[in-house]
Amino acid sequence: SLSSSSDSSNPSEASASTIKPASNSKRRQQPIINLPPPTPNTFPSWAYEPRDFFEFELLYESKKSLARVGRIHTPHGVIDTPGYVAVATNAALKGVDFRSADKTSQQLIFCNTYHLLLQPGTEVVEGAGGLHAFINRPNGPLITDSGGFQVFSLAYGSVHEELSTGGELKRASTKGKGDSNNQSGSQPAVKVTEEGVVFRSYRDGRKFPLTPESTVQAQKSFGADIIIPLDELPPYHIDPQVLRNSVERTHRWEARSLKEHLNDVKEQAMYCVIHGGLDRDLRRKSVEYLTSLPFDGYAIGGSLGKDSGELMELLEWMMPLLNEDGRGVNNDDG
């Protein structure tokens, strides 16, 4: 059986802190430390037990394609799968209100942590009683992300921009402007360290730190049914070794996020994010590691290819790595 233990001496684990603008004080440059991620036995044994507030019910599975029809039961309602997830970036849908969306049987709605951190902020949402009360949707399930996707878009540009320009558009468009990720000697929009990420607010230019612990704390304040750990989103055009370093860092960040989540579960489920780009070896290692930890569900993230053909090829190869219980299984590379 898995034992419960903690390793407070692990330098990759940061102390919890609220999300506030970063200090302007200069710190000594820290050396790059590529530590192995925490092992499964560093998580409490109870975390591997089924949750009584969160369950996936399998209704049908195709023997030919392995496609499944199911239901996710959450504290705020059922999510039929597969299903359409509406995006309410700042906890508001565009062109329709939540009452109208609910009348169309819209179930899961997605809210962006990055935007909510900057406006209106965690204190306002938590003071209103969490996102469900803030948007007056008490009987509809919600999911929030970590904020990582938007943060790394500041560095690489949108997915469309990065793919269509070979990764050059963001650098070229900001070169010499002094406010982004460029080669002109100016401060980058995003700074990545083992601790986390520091980014500049698009509203007023202030610096904000985002760590595995702080994004989980923010999502606890929001109270969504499903939350996401902090991960790094590398671009499609990337050096293989840089991608490998990114995946390893993401594994450490996701493990730290999970440990923070388990400190106070609050009837929330945490889905990990499997990474590795189009590198099958990295994808396999990501599946093997993340499915060994007590996450409640698994998402496929990172670069998924430059077109639908590469996307489908990746999914057809990778999905059999996950069995119906979400645990990694062996699969040939063919």
VEXNUFI-552898 format. One record per residue (C-alpha): x negated, y, z. Coordinates in Angstrom, 2 decimals. Each point is the difference from the previous one (the first is absolute). Example, Ala and Ser with C-alpha at 12.3 -4.5 7.8 and 13.67 -1.06 7.14 Angstrom:
BEGIN
east -12.30; north -4.50; up 7.80
east -1.37; north 3.44; up -0.66
END
This chain:
BEGIN
east 0.00; north 0.00; up 0.00
east -1.05; north 3.60; up -0.56
east -1.20; north 1.73; up 3.14
east 0.68; north 3.58; up 1.01
east -3.05; north 2.19; up 0.40
east -1.21; north 3.50; up -0.64
east -3.40; north 1.28; up -1.04
east -0.30; north 3.54; up 1.22
east -3.68; north 0.00; up -0.93
east 0.76; north -0.35; up -3.72
east -1.13; north 3.32; up -1.50
east 2.47; north -0.41; up -2.87
east 2.90; north 0.45; up 2.40
east 0.76; north 3.66; up 0.68
east 1.88; north 1.33; up 2.96
east 3.56; north 1.11; up -0.66
east 0.64; north 3.67; up -0.57
east 2.83; north 2.18; up -1.19
east -0.18; north 1.45; up -3.50
east -1.21; north 3.57; up 0.20
east -2.00; north 2.26; up -2.31
east -3.64; north -1.02; up 0.01
east -2.51; north 2.04; up 1.91
east -2.27; north 2.29; up -1.98
east -2.98; north -0.95; up 2.13
east -2.77; north -1.77; up -1.89
east -0.93; north -3.53; up 0.99
east -3.17; north -1.94; up -0.64
east 0.29; north -2.24; up -3.06
east 0.79; north -3.55; up 1.12
east -1.76; north -2.96; up -1.65
east 2.05; north -2.31; up -2.20
east 0.93; north -3.11; up 1.98
east 1.48; north -2.97; up -1.85
east 1.27; north -2.10; up 2.88
east 2.04; north -3.15; up -0.50
east 3.70; north 0.46; up 0.74
east 1.50; north -1.37; up 3.23
east 0.67; north -3.74; up 0.00
east 3.51; north -1.46; up 0.53
east -0.76; north -1.10; up 3.56
east -0.52; north 3.63; up 1.08
east 3.75; north 0.53; up -0.35
east 2.43; north -1.11; up 2.74
east 1.57; north -3.43; up -0.46
east 3.54; north 1.38; up 0.44
east -0.50; north 2.15; up -3.11
east 0.05; north -3.16; up -2.15
east 3.47; north -0.95; up 1.22
east 3.13; north 0.84; up -2.08
east 1.63; north 3.35; up 0.74
east 3.56; north -0.18; up 1.34
east 0.81; north 3.41; up -1.55
east -1.44; north -0.62; up -3.49
east 0.55; north -2.98; up -2.28
east -0.18; north -1.01; up -3.65
east 2.79; north -2.32; up -1.10
east -0.69; north -1.98; up -3.18
east 3.16; north -0.54; up -2.03
east -1.36; north -1.45; up -3.25
east -3.36; north -0.73; up -1.63
east -0.59; north -0.87; up -3.66
east -2.00; north -3.20; up -0.40
east -1.28; north 1.27; up -3.35
east -1.08; north 3.56; up 0.74
east -0.04; north -0.02; up 3.84
east 2.17; north 3.16; up -0.13
east 2.05; north 0.33; up 3.17
east 3.28; north 1.51; up 1.14
east 0.16; north 0.85; up 3.68
east 0.96; north 2.37; up 2.78
east -2.17; north 1.93; up 2.44
east 1.78; north 0.55; up 3.31
east -1.11; north 3.19; up 1.80
east 1.29; north 1.86; up 3.09
east 1.78; north 2.49; up -2.31
east 1.49; north -2.28; up -2.58
east -0.61; north -2.60; up -2.67
east -2.23; north 0.36; up -3.06
east 0.93; north -2.25; up -2.93
east -3.01; north -1.10; up -2.04
east -0.89; north 0.70; up -2.68
east 1.34; north 3.51; up 0.39
east -0.45; north 3.61; up -1.02
east -1.77; north 2.24; up 2.53
east 0.90; north 3.69; up -0.21
east -2.76; north 2.50; up 0.87
east 0.84; north 2.85; up 2.36
east -3.39; north 1.75; up 0.02
east 0.71; north 2.56; up 2.73
east 2.83; north -2.08; up 1.48
east 2.32; north 1.36; up -2.69
east 1.13; north -1.50; up -3.30
east -0.08; north 2.10; up -3.16
east 3.33; north 0.71; up -1.68
east 2.10; north -2.00; up 2.45
east 0.61; north -0.06; up 3.75
east -0.23; north -3.07; up 2.23
east 3.77; north -0.37; up 0.34
east 0.38; north -0.23; up -3.77
east -2.93; north -2.42; up -0.23
east 1.47; north -2.21; up 2.71
east 3.32; north -0.12; up -1.88
east -1.85; north -1.61; up -2.91
east -1.27; north -2.70; up 2.43
east -3.53; north 1.38; up 0.08
east -1.82; north -1.90; up 2.74
east -3.72; north 0.62; up 0.55
east -1.27; north 3.59; up -0.28
east -3.66; north 1.00; up -0.05
east -1.39; north 3.11; up 1.76
east -3.54; north 1.33; up -0.41
east -2.05; north 0.40; up 3.17
east -2.51; north 2.35; up -1.65
east 2.64; north 2.60; up -0.87
east 1.88; north -0.41; up 3.29
east -3.24; north 0.56; up 1.95
east -0.48; north 3.36; up -1.63
east 3.66; north 1.07; up 0.05
east 1.93; north -0.14; up 2.29
east -2.50; north -1.99; up 2.11
east 0.25; north -2.95; up 2.35
east 1.16; north 2.08; up 2.97
east 3.07; north 1.31; up -1.81
east 1.06; north -3.41; up -1.32
east -0.60; north -1.74; up 3.31
east 1.83; north 2.78; up 1.84
east 3.02; north -0.60; up -2.21
east 0.02; north -3.66; up 1.02
east -2.04; north -1.45; up -2.86
east 0.62; north -0.12; up -3.75
east 3.32; north -1.83; up 0.22
east 1.46; north 2.77; up 2.16
east -1.89; north 2.76; up -1.83
east 1.67; north -0.90; up -3.32
east 3.24; north -1.23; up 1.62
east -0.32; north -3.53; up -1.38
east 0.43; north -2.21; up 3.07
east 0.93; north -3.17; up -1.86
east -2.47; north -0.08; up -2.87
east -3.49; north -1.54; up 0.00
east -3.01; north 2.26; up -0.60
east -3.64; north -0.60; up -0.93
east -2.92; north 2.42; up 0.38
east -3.47; north -0.24; up -1.50
east -3.33; north 0.85; up 1.63
east -0.65; north 3.17; up -2.00
east -3.04; north -1.54; up -1.65
east 1.40; north 0.00; up -3.55
east 0.58; north 3.76; up -0.03
east -3.30; north 0.72; up 1.73
east -2.04; north -1.93; up -2.55
east 1.96; north 1.56; up -2.85
east -1.63; north 3.26; up 1.09
east -3.36; north -1.55; up -0.84
east 0.84; north -2.00; up -3.12
east 3.07; north 1.72; up -1.42
east 3.25; north -1.78; up -0.79
east -0.07; north -3.58; up -1.29
east 0.96; north 1.24; up -3.47
east -2.76; north 2.63; up -0.01
east -2.67; north -2.43; up 1.16
east 0.95; north -2.68; up -2.53
east 0.43; north 2.31; up -2.98
east -3.30; north 1.83; up 0.49
east -2.27; north -2.77; up 1.22
east -0.23; north 1.65; up 3.40
east -1.41; north 3.26; up -1.38
east 3.02; north 2.33; up 0.09
east 0.01; north 0.71; up 3.72
east -3.70; north 0.77; up 0.06
east 0.11; north 2.14; up -3.13
east 3.11; north 1.94; up 0.97
east -1.45; north 0.98; up 3.38
east -3.63; north 0.55; up -0.93
east -1.11; north 3.39; up 1.17
east 3.29; north 0.89; up 1.69
east -1.31; north -0.74; up 3.46
east 3.01; north -1.83; up 1.42
east -0.17; north -3.65; up -0.94
east -2.01; north -3.07; up -0.87
east -2.60; north 1.46; up -2.37
east -3.71; north 0.18; up -0.70
east -0.40; north 3.74; up 0.57
east -1.05; north -0.22; up 3.61
east 3.38; north 1.02; up 1.45
east 1.79; north -1.80; up 2.79
east 1.89; north -3.09; up -1.25
east 3.76; north -0.25; up 0.52
east -0.47; north -3.38; up 1.69
east -2.78; north -1.29; up 2.24
east -0.10; north -3.73; up 0.72
east -1.89; north -1.53; up 2.93
east 0.32; north -3.20; up 1.99
east 2.13; north 1.95; up 2.48
east 2.57; north 0.95; up -2.63
east 0.74; north 2.84; up -2.40
east -0.06; north 3.78; up 0.31
east 2.09; north 1.88; up -2.56
east 1.12; north 3.56; up -0.61
east 3.65; north 0.97; up 0.25
east 1.48; north 1.08; up -3.32
east 2.16; north 2.45; up 1.96
east -2.63; north 2.13; up 1.76
east -3.40; north -1.61; up -0.60
east -0.48; north -1.21; up 3.57
east -1.99; north -3.19; up 0.55
east 1.89; north -3.02; up 1.35
east -1.52; north -3.29; up 1.21
east 1.78; north -3.25; up -0.85
east -1.19; north -3.16; up 1.76
east 1.44; north -3.51; up 0.26
east 1.15; north 0.84; up 3.50
east 1.44; north 3.45; up -0.69
east 2.07; north -1.07; up -3.01
east 1.57; north -2.79; up 2.06
east 0.76; north 2.46; up 2.79
east 1.68; north 2.29; up -2.52
east 2.08; north -2.87; up -1.36
east 0.96; north -0.93; up 3.56
east 1.29; north 3.54; up 0.42
east 1.99; north -0.32; up -3.22
east 1.48; north -3.35; up 1.06
east 0.32; north -1.64; up -3.42
east 0.91; north -3.70; up -0.14
east -3.05; north -0.89; up -2.10
east -3.35; north 1.76; up 0.33
east -3.29; north -0.26; up -1.90
east -3.64; north -0.03; up 1.23
east -2.59; north 2.42; up -1.31
east -1.72; north -1.21; up -3.16
east -2.29; north 1.51; up -2.60
east 1.30; north 0.33; up -3.56
east -2.95; north -0.28; up -2.41
east 0.51; north 0.96; up -3.66
east 0.19; north -2.34; up -2.99
east -3.38; north 1.21; up -1.31
east -2.40; north -0.89; up 2.78
east -3.41; north -1.60; up 0.51
east 0.39; north -3.65; up 1.19
east -2.13; north 0.52; up 3.11
east 1.93; north 3.14; up 0.91
east 3.23; north -1.98; up -0.35
east -1.37; north -2.77; up 2.21
east -0.98; north 2.53; up 2.68
east 3.45; north 1.56; up -0.24
east 1.78; north -3.34; up 0.50
east -2.16; north -0.84; up 3.01
east 0.69; north 3.42; up 1.52
east 3.71; north -0.40; up -0.66
east 0.00; north -3.34; up 1.83
east -1.59; north 1.64; up 3.04
east 2.46; north 2.91; up -0.16
east 3.01; north -2.29; up -0.33
east -1.14; north -2.12; up 2.94
east -0.41; north 3.12; up 2.13
east 3.46; north 1.18; up -1.09
east 1.48; north -3.36; up 0.97
east -1.62; north 0.08; up 3.44
east 1.41; north 3.50; up 0.58
east 3.44; north -1.20; up -1.14
east -0.07; north -2.98; up 2.38
east -0.63; north 2.33; up 2.95
east 3.65; north 1.07; up -0.29
east 1.96; north -1.86; up -2.68
east 3.27; north 1.95; up 0.50
east 1.98; north -2.47; up -2.16
east -1.95; north 1.04; up -3.08
east -1.51; north -2.38; up -2.54
east -3.41; north 0.65; up -1.53
east -0.82; north -1.08; up -3.55
east -3.65; north -0.25; up -1.00
east -1.24; north 1.02; up -3.46
east -2.04; north -2.48; up -2.06
east -2.80; north 1.63; up -2.01
east -2.72; north -0.89; up -2.48
east 0.97; north 1.68; up -3.27
east -0.28; north -2.45; up -2.92
east -2.87; north -1.90; up 1.64
east 1.37; north -3.48; up 0.69
east -2.66; north -0.85; up 2.56
east 0.75; north 3.13; up 2.02
east 3.76; north -0.56; up -0.30
east -0.38; north -3.56; up 1.26
east -2.14; north 1.12; up 2.94
east 2.51; north 2.74; up 0.82
east 2.86; north -2.52; up -0.01
east -1.95; north -2.45; up 2.15
east -0.96; north 2.59; up 2.61
east 3.22; north 1.99; up 0.28
east 2.26; north -3.07; up 0.09
east -2.05; north -1.28; up 2.95
east 1.13; north 2.98; up 2.09
east 3.44; north 0.44; up 1.64
east 1.54; north 2.38; up -2.53
east 3.75; north -0.25; up -0.60
east -0.19; north 0.24; up -3.79
east -2.36; north 0.46; up -2.89
east -0.17; north 2.65; up -2.71
east -2.19; north 0.01; up -3.10
east -1.82; north 3.29; up -0.38
east -3.03; north 1.64; up -1.52
east -0.50; north 0.23; up -3.75
east 2.37; north -2.39; up -1.79
east -1.39; north 0.47; up -3.48
east 0.17; north 2.58; up -2.76
east 3.24; north -1.31; up -1.52
east 2.87; north -2.43; up 0.54
east -1.98; north -2.80; up -1.63
east -2.79; north 0.17; up 2.57
east 2.57; north 0.39; up 2.77
east 1.87; north -3.16; up -0.99
east -3.23; north -1.97; up -0.47
east -1.14; north 1.00; up 3.49
east 3.33; north -0.87; up 1.62
east 0.34; north -3.34; up -1.82
east -3.39; north -1.03; up 1.30
east 0.27; north 1.46; up 3.50
east 3.56; north -0.74; up 1.14
east -0.60; north -3.77; up 0.31
east -2.70; north 0.86; up 2.56
east 2.86; north 0.82; up 2.37
east 2.34; north -2.75; up 1.09
east 3.52; north 0.53; up 1.33
east -1.30; north 0.69; up 3.49
east -2.36; north 2.70; up -1.26
east -3.13; north -1.98; up 0.79
east -2.82; north -0.39; up -2.49
east -0.22; north -3.21; up -2.02
east -2.53; north -1.33; up -2.46
east 0.34; north 0.79; up -3.69
east -2.12; north -0.75; up -3.06
east -1.38; north 2.91; up -1.97
east 1.59; north -1.24; up -3.23
END
